[in-house]
Amino acid sequence: MTGQGWKIAIKTSVRRPRKRLKWGDWHFAVGIAEALEAIGHNVRIDCLPEWSRDPHFSDIDINLRGYDAYPDDTGKPHILWVIYPGKKARNRLDLSREYNAADHVMFASLTDGENERLRTPYTTPSSTLMQAFDDRVMFPPEQEKRSGIAFVGSNHMPGHPMRPIVAMALEAGLDVKLYGPGWTGTPAEPHVVQDFLPNDQVGELYRSAQIVLCDHFPSMRQFGYVSNRLFDALACGAPVIVDNVQGLPSAFAPHVWRCTSPDEVRAAYDAILAEDSQEHVSRQGFARSMIDLHSFKARALAIDRIIADILGPRS
């Protein structure tokens, strides 16, 4: 990269700055910010209560669209990155109102951007930019030595006493190791190892796990917003058992088992245990290839090109 970088403010939906380390959005923002800084930009991350601080700092804002809308009265160029489509239809209606106010809309779904254009015509330029992983933390092990089934996440699925992928795995008779809060009083409680796992330790867990479980909010599953945890696990070379999320990249398919029932989870578990060494080698090679395609570094380069289209070349 040549020239002076732009000043960028990343807006997150983290409501309580003191609790930011427990928000996945915060760690995602840090990964993107550091990757953008590595190519010369000056980046600040704002939690929700900080969105209006020093509004003259940035040349352009990036809204990591989770729960909260970017105010449309700033008069500042901004990119809307839809990493989460909202839990309810109302959230998606709010999103549709934001498209034309943005200078560019990035959808973290292979299918939803085009579908949204058909449902709600808008003129703003848009692109697909899926979630990503930090290759400094998530990478395959030098030697394969795996055991156990790991799930990292809190128990917060609405309408369910337990997150469905965990419930299915337990019903299938699997011994799942859980890392996250909210499992007290559920059948999964005896499986909790820690109620909080620092983000910088997740890679080590995934590199040692024989299988990683992953799931999605119903709207993410329906509209193809693939969780960053799935990217993390694949980058660590782990096979993944996941819910029936739509829009899964075809290259992920050999390493991901999508399931809708305990019987399917059990069949996936048995298939993974029956894999031969060639399949292990193939998965490690795929994990290494993800750096160029799905790391924060790759996403930063894509964002840099989009910013150049909006603001012009660097001075």
C-alpha positions as CSV (number, residue, x, y, z in Angstrom):
1,M,0.0,0.0,0.0
2,T,1.2,3.5,-0.7
3,G,0.1,6.9,0.6
4,Q,-1.3,8.0,3.9
5,G,-4.1,5.9,5.4
6,W,-7.6,7.1,6.2
7,K,-9.0,7.6,9.7
8,I,-11.7,5.0,10.3
9,A,-14.1,4.6,13.2
10,I,-15.6,1.1,13.6
11,K,-19.0,1.3,15.3
12,T,-20.0,-1.8,17.4
13,S,-23.2,-2.6,19.2
14,V,-21.4,-3.3,22.4
15,R,-23.6,-1.7,25.0
16,R,-21.3,-1.7,28.0
17,P,-17.7,-0.8,27.3
18,R,-16.6,-2.4,30.6
19,K,-18.0,-5.7,29.4
20,R,-16.6,-5.5,25.9
21,L,-14.3,-8.5,26.2
22,K,-17.3,-10.7,26.6
23,W,-18.8,-9.5,23.3
24,G,-17.9,-11.4,20.1
25,D,-18.5,-8.2,18.2
26,W,-15.7,-6.5,20.1
27,H,-13.1,-9.1,19.3
28,F,-14.3,-9.1,15.6
29,A,-13.9,-5.3,15.5
30,V,-10.4,-5.6,17.1
31,G,-9.3,-8.1,14.4
32,I,-10.6,-6.0,11.6
33,A,-9.1,-2.8,13.1
34,E,-5.6,-4.3,13.5
35,A,-5.7,-5.7,10.0
36,L,-6.6,-2.3,8.7
37,E,-3.9,-0.6,10.7
38,A,-1.4,-3.1,9.3
39,I,-2.0,-1.6,5.8
40,G,-1.6,1.9,7.0
41,H,-5.0,3.1,8.3
42,N,-5.7,4.8,11.6
43,V,-8.6,3.0,13.3
44,R,-10.7,3.6,16.4
45,I,-13.3,1.2,17.8
46,D,-16.4,2.6,19.4
47,C,-18.8,0.8,21.7
48,L,-22.5,1.9,21.4
49,P,-22.3,4.7,24.1
50,E,-19.2,6.1,22.4
51,W,-20.6,6.4,18.9
52,S,-20.9,10.2,19.1
53,R,-17.5,10.9,20.7
54,D,-15.2,13.1,18.7
55,P,-17.2,12.9,15.5
56,H,-14.4,14.8,13.6
57,F,-11.9,12.0,14.2
58,S,-12.8,9.8,11.3
59,D,-12.9,10.2,7.5
60,I,-15.3,7.3,7.2
61,D,-17.2,5.0,9.6
62,I,-17.8,1.3,9.4
63,N,-21.0,0.1,11.2
64,L,-20.7,-3.6,12.2
65,R,-24.5,-3.9,12.0
66,G,-25.7,-6.1,14.8
67,Y,-28.6,-4.8,16.9
68,D,-28.3,-1.0,16.4
69,A,-28.7,1.3,13.5
70,Y,-26.2,3.8,12.4
71,P,-27.6,7.4,12.7
72,D,-28.3,8.8,9.3
73,D,-27.8,12.4,10.2
74,T,-24.0,12.4,10.6
75,G,-23.3,13.5,7.0
76,K,-20.2,11.3,7.1
77,P,-19.4,8.6,4.6
78,H,-20.0,5.2,6.1
79,I,-20.1,1.5,5.2
80,L,-22.8,-0.7,6.6
81,W,-21.4,-4.3,7.2
82,V,-24.4,-6.5,7.9
83,I,-22.9,-9.3,10.1
84,Y,-26.2,-10.2,11.7
85,P,-29.7,-9.8,10.1
86,G,-31.6,-9.3,13.4
87,K,-33.8,-11.7,15.3
88,K,-37.2,-10.4,14.0
89,A,-38.7,-9.1,10.8
90,R,-38.7,-5.7,12.4
91,N,-35.0,-5.7,12.5
92,R,-34.8,-6.5,8.8
93,L,-37.2,-3.6,8.1
94,D,-34.9,-1.3,10.0
95,L,-32.0,-2.6,7.9
96,S,-33.8,-1.9,4.6
97,R,-34.2,1.7,5.7
98,E,-30.5,2.0,6.2
99,Y,-29.2,0.7,2.9
100,N,-29.7,3.9,0.9
101,A,-28.2,6.0,3.7
102,A,-24.9,4.1,3.4
103,D,-22.2,4.6,0.8
104,H,-21.7,0.9,0.6
105,V,-23.4,-2.2,2.1
106,M,-21.4,-5.4,2.8
107,F,-23.4,-8.5,3.5
108,A,-21.8,-11.3,5.5
109,S,-23.9,-13.8,3.6
110,L,-23.4,-15.3,0.1
111,T,-27.1,-15.0,-0.6
112,D,-28.8,-12.3,1.4
113,G,-27.5,-9.3,-0.4
114,E,-29.1,-10.3,-3.7
115,N,-32.2,-11.4,-1.9
116,E,-32.5,-8.1,-0.1
117,R,-32.1,-6.2,-3.4
118,L,-35.0,-8.1,-4.8
119,R,-37.2,-7.6,-1.7
120,T,-36.3,-4.0,-1.1
121,P,-34.8,-2.2,-4.1
122,Y,-31.9,0.1,-3.2
123,T,-29.3,1.9,-5.3
124,T,-26.4,1.7,-2.8
125,P,-23.4,-0.3,-4.1
126,S,-23.2,-3.6,-2.3
127,S,-20.9,-6.6,-2.0
128,T,-20.5,-9.9,-0.1
129,L,-18.0,-9.9,2.7
130,M,-18.5,-12.8,5.1
131,Q,-17.2,-13.0,8.6
132,A,-13.6,-13.9,9.2
133,F,-10.9,-15.1,11.6
134,D,-7.6,-13.9,13.1
135,D,-4.8,-16.0,11.7
136,R,-2.5,-15.0,14.5
137,V,-4.8,-16.9,16.9
138,M,-6.6,-19.4,14.7
139,F,-4.2,-21.7,12.8
140,P,-3.8,-25.5,12.5
141,P,-1.5,-27.4,14.9
142,E,1.9,-28.5,13.8
143,Q,1.0,-32.1,14.9
144,E,-2.4,-33.6,15.1
145,K,-3.2,-34.6,18.7
146,R,-6.9,-34.1,19.2
147,S,-9.6,-35.3,21.7
148,G,-13.0,-34.3,22.9
149,I,-15.9,-32.3,21.6
150,A,-15.9,-28.5,22.3
151,F,-18.5,-25.8,22.2
152,V,-17.8,-22.2,23.0
153,G,-20.8,-20.0,23.6
154,S,-23.4,-18.8,26.0
155,N,-26.8,-20.4,26.3
156,H,-29.0,-17.6,25.0
157,M,-31.1,-19.1,22.2
158,P,-34.6,-17.7,22.5
159,G,-37.4,-20.2,23.0
160,H,-35.1,-23.1,23.8
161,P,-33.9,-24.3,27.2
162,M,-30.6,-25.1,25.5
163,R,-28.9,-24.2,22.3
164,P,-30.1,-26.7,19.8
165,I,-26.8,-28.0,18.6
166,V,-25.8,-28.7,22.2
167,A,-29.2,-30.3,23.0
168,M,-28.9,-32.6,19.9
169,A,-25.3,-33.6,20.8
170,L,-26.3,-34.5,24.4
171,E,-29.3,-36.4,23.2
172,A,-27.0,-38.3,20.8
173,G,-25.0,-39.4,23.8
174,L,-21.9,-37.3,23.1
175,D,-19.7,-35.9,25.9
176,V,-19.6,-32.2,25.1
177,K,-17.2,-29.8,26.8
178,L,-18.9,-26.4,27.2
179,Y,-17.2,-23.0,27.6
180,G,-19.6,-20.2,28.3
181,P,-22.3,-18.9,30.7
182,G,-26.0,-19.6,31.0
183,W,-26.0,-23.4,31.3
184,T,-26.9,-23.5,35.0
185,G,-30.1,-25.4,35.6
186,T,-30.0,-27.2,32.2
187,P,-29.1,-30.8,31.4
188,A,-25.8,-29.4,30.0
189,E,-24.7,-28.0,33.3
190,P,-22.5,-31.0,34.2
191,H,-20.6,-30.5,30.9
192,V,-19.5,-26.9,31.6
193,V,-15.7,-26.6,31.9
194,Q,-15.5,-22.8,32.2
195,D,-18.2,-20.1,32.1
196,F,-15.8,-17.8,30.3
197,L,-13.0,-18.6,27.9
198,P,-10.8,-15.6,26.9
199,N,-10.8,-15.1,23.1
200,D,-7.1,-15.6,22.8
201,Q,-7.5,-19.1,24.2
202,V,-10.1,-20.3,21.8
203,G,-7.6,-21.2,19.1
204,E,-5.7,-23.4,21.5
205,L,-9.0,-25.2,22.4
206,Y,-10.0,-25.7,18.7
207,R,-6.5,-27.0,17.8
208,S,-6.8,-29.7,20.4
209,A,-10.5,-30.6,19.8
210,Q,-11.5,-33.7,17.8
211,I,-14.8,-32.0,16.9
212,V,-16.1,-28.4,17.3
213,L,-19.8,-27.7,17.6
214,C,-21.3,-24.5,16.1
215,D,-24.8,-23.1,15.7
216,H,-26.6,-19.9,14.7
217,F,-29.5,-17.7,15.7
218,P,-32.5,-18.7,13.6
219,S,-32.3,-15.6,11.4
220,M,-28.6,-16.2,10.8
221,R,-29.3,-19.8,9.9
222,Q,-32.2,-18.9,7.6
223,F,-30.5,-16.1,5.7
224,G,-27.0,-17.6,5.4
225,Y,-25.0,-15.5,7.9
226,V,-22.3,-18.0,8.8
227,S,-20.9,-17.6,12.3
228,N,-17.3,-16.5,12.8
229,R,-16.9,-19.4,15.2
230,L,-17.2,-21.7,12.2
231,F,-14.4,-19.8,10.4
232,D,-12.3,-20.1,13.6
233,A,-12.7,-23.8,13.9
234,L,-11.9,-24.5,10.3
235,A,-8.9,-22.3,10.4
236,C,-7.6,-24.5,13.3
237,G,-8.1,-27.6,11.2
238,A,-11.0,-28.9,13.2
239,P,-14.0,-30.8,11.8
240,V,-17.3,-29.0,12.6
241,I,-20.7,-30.2,13.4
242,V,-23.2,-27.4,12.8
243,D,-26.9,-26.7,12.5
244,N,-28.5,-26.5,9.1
245,V,-27.2,-23.0,8.2
246,Q,-27.9,-21.9,4.7
247,G,-25.3,-20.3,2.4
248,L,-22.4,-22.4,3.5
249,P,-19.5,-21.8,1.1
250,S,-19.0,-24.9,-1.1
251,A,-15.3,-25.2,-0.1
252,F,-16.4,-25.7,3.5
253,A,-18.6,-28.6,2.8
254,P,-16.0,-31.5,3.1
255,H,-15.1,-30.3,6.6
256,V,-18.6,-29.4,7.9
257,W,-21.5,-31.7,8.9
258,R,-24.9,-29.9,8.9
259,C,-27.4,-31.6,11.2
260,T,-31.0,-31.2,12.1
261,S,-31.5,-34.1,14.6
262,P,-29.7,-36.1,17.3
263,D,-29.4,-39.0,14.9
264,E,-27.7,-36.9,12.3
265,V,-25.3,-35.5,14.9
266,R,-24.4,-39.1,15.9
267,A,-23.9,-40.1,12.3
268,A,-21.6,-37.1,11.8
269,Y,-19.7,-38.0,14.9
270,D,-19.2,-41.5,13.7
271,A,-18.1,-40.3,10.3
272,I,-15.5,-38.0,11.7
273,L,-14.1,-40.7,14.0
274,A,-13.8,-43.0,10.9
275,E,-11.8,-40.5,8.9
276,D,-8.4,-41.7,7.6
277,S,-5.1,-39.8,7.6
278,Q,-5.6,-38.5,4.1
279,E,-8.7,-36.6,5.2
280,H,-6.8,-35.2,8.1
281,V,-4.1,-33.9,5.8
282,S,-6.7,-32.4,3.4
283,R,-8.3,-30.5,6.3
284,Q,-5.0,-29.1,7.4
285,G,-4.2,-27.9,3.9
286,F,-7.6,-26.3,3.7
287,A,-7.0,-24.6,7.1
288,R,-3.8,-23.0,5.8
289,S,-5.5,-21.9,2.5
290,M,-8.1,-19.9,4.5
291,I,-5.6,-17.2,5.3
292,D,-5.7,-15.7,1.8
293,L,-9.4,-16.1,1.5
294,H,-11.1,-15.6,4.9
295,S,-8.7,-14.0,7.4
296,F,-9.0,-10.5,8.8
297,K,-6.1,-9.6,6.5
298,A,-8.1,-10.6,3.5
299,R,-11.1,-8.7,4.7
300,A,-9.0,-5.6,5.3
301,L,-7.7,-5.6,1.8
302,A,-11.3,-5.8,0.5
303,I,-12.4,-2.9,2.7
304,D,-9.4,-0.8,1.6
305,R,-10.6,-1.2,-2.0
306,I,-14.2,-0.2,-1.1
307,I,-13.0,2.9,0.9
308,A,-10.9,3.9,-2.1
309,D,-14.0,3.7,-4.3
310,I,-15.8,6.0,-1.8
311,L,-13.1,8.5,-0.8
312,G,-10.7,8.2,-3.7
313,P,-7.1,7.1,-3.7
314,R,-4.9,7.8,-0.7
315,S,-3.0,11.1,-0.8
